[in-house]
Amino acid sequence: MNHFVMDAFNGYRSRLDDIMLVHEILEELPLKLGMKTVMPPFVLPYYNGVIPEDCGISAFVFLDGGHFTIHTFSFREAYFVDFLCPDSFDTEKLKGHIKGAFPAERITSYCLERERPASYPPKIEINQALDFGPHLFLDFKNYQGPKTMDELFELFDTMPFKIGMTPIIRPYMVKNTIGNQKVTSILTMIAESHISLHYFEESNRAYLDLFSCRFFDYTSVIGTLKEVFHSEISNETLIARGSKYHQFKNVANTETEKSRSWVDNVYQK
């Protein structure tokens, strides 16, 4: 299972607020990479958040056994991409198309092989004073958790509340077949970003992602997830997204300075 991640900040707010652009990228980019999608893109403008800085666009499309998500935080001038797929794909082409659509001054990206821990970045302690937020990868073998669509829907419908997150949609779910593998995919958007699971029936493996733009009590959350899924864990990794984000983030004062930058050039004291 290949997982491409991209973190970007100091981008252009107008592009990060462009619903049509986000939709176009989700719809067309997988096809350009030779990937199959199994649903139309879902795009959710989120502009009435409890925390104003969380506002932006959250969007996703299910791939054949994976997903492609884009979260823009326009006020923060930041965006985050995840592209998860069982098949290999051209990461440089993917990165180039995304950077072309959403240029930004600072971009970090890498591709992980979920079954190969050596492909993960070096483990560093997550710094709440500097980083944007945590992303938890939790992979199961001999999966014993909820498997039917009804069971998974009920779980994901209530999971955000159980782990202290803020749901902004009901769960979306699809079931399809890759070769001889039946795959059930489910995702719910939270104000903090998203929670997703892909369950492969024949191999009895499952891949969970929890990405949050706010830090959480890891011990409590992982304990709840292990209790719910009660399966053998083949990979449990927590990484920082948007490393050093707080060093470069946009703030309200910066916006005021931009909008008034012309004044001193005209009215000389």
Sequence and secondary structure as in RCSB ss.txt:
>XXXX:A:sequence
MNHFVMDAFNGYRSRLDDIMLVHEILEELPLKLGMKTVMPPFVLPYYNGVIPEDCGISAFVFLDGGHFTIHTFSF
REAYFVDFLCPDSFDTEKLKGHIKGAFPAERITSYCLERERPASYPPKIEINQALDFGPHLFLDFKNYQGPKTMD
ELFELFDTMPFKIGMTPIIRPYMVKNTIGNQKVTSILTMIAESHISLHYFEESNRAYLDLFSCRFFDYTSVIGTL
KEVFHSEISNETLIARGSKYHQFKNVANTETEKSRSWVDNVYQK
>XXXX:A:secstr
 EEEEEEEEEE HHHHT HHHHHHHHHHHHHHTT  BSS  EEEEE S SSGGG EEEEEEEETTEEEEEEEETT
TTEEEEEEEESS   HHHHHHHHHHHS EEEEEEEEEETT GGGS       TTT  EEEEEEEEES  S  SHH
HHHHHHHHHHHHTT  B S  EEEEEEETTEEEEEEEEEETTEEEEEEEETTTTEEEEEEEESS   HHHHHHHH
HHHH  EEEEEEEEEESTTHHHH   HHHHHHHHTTTHHHHS  
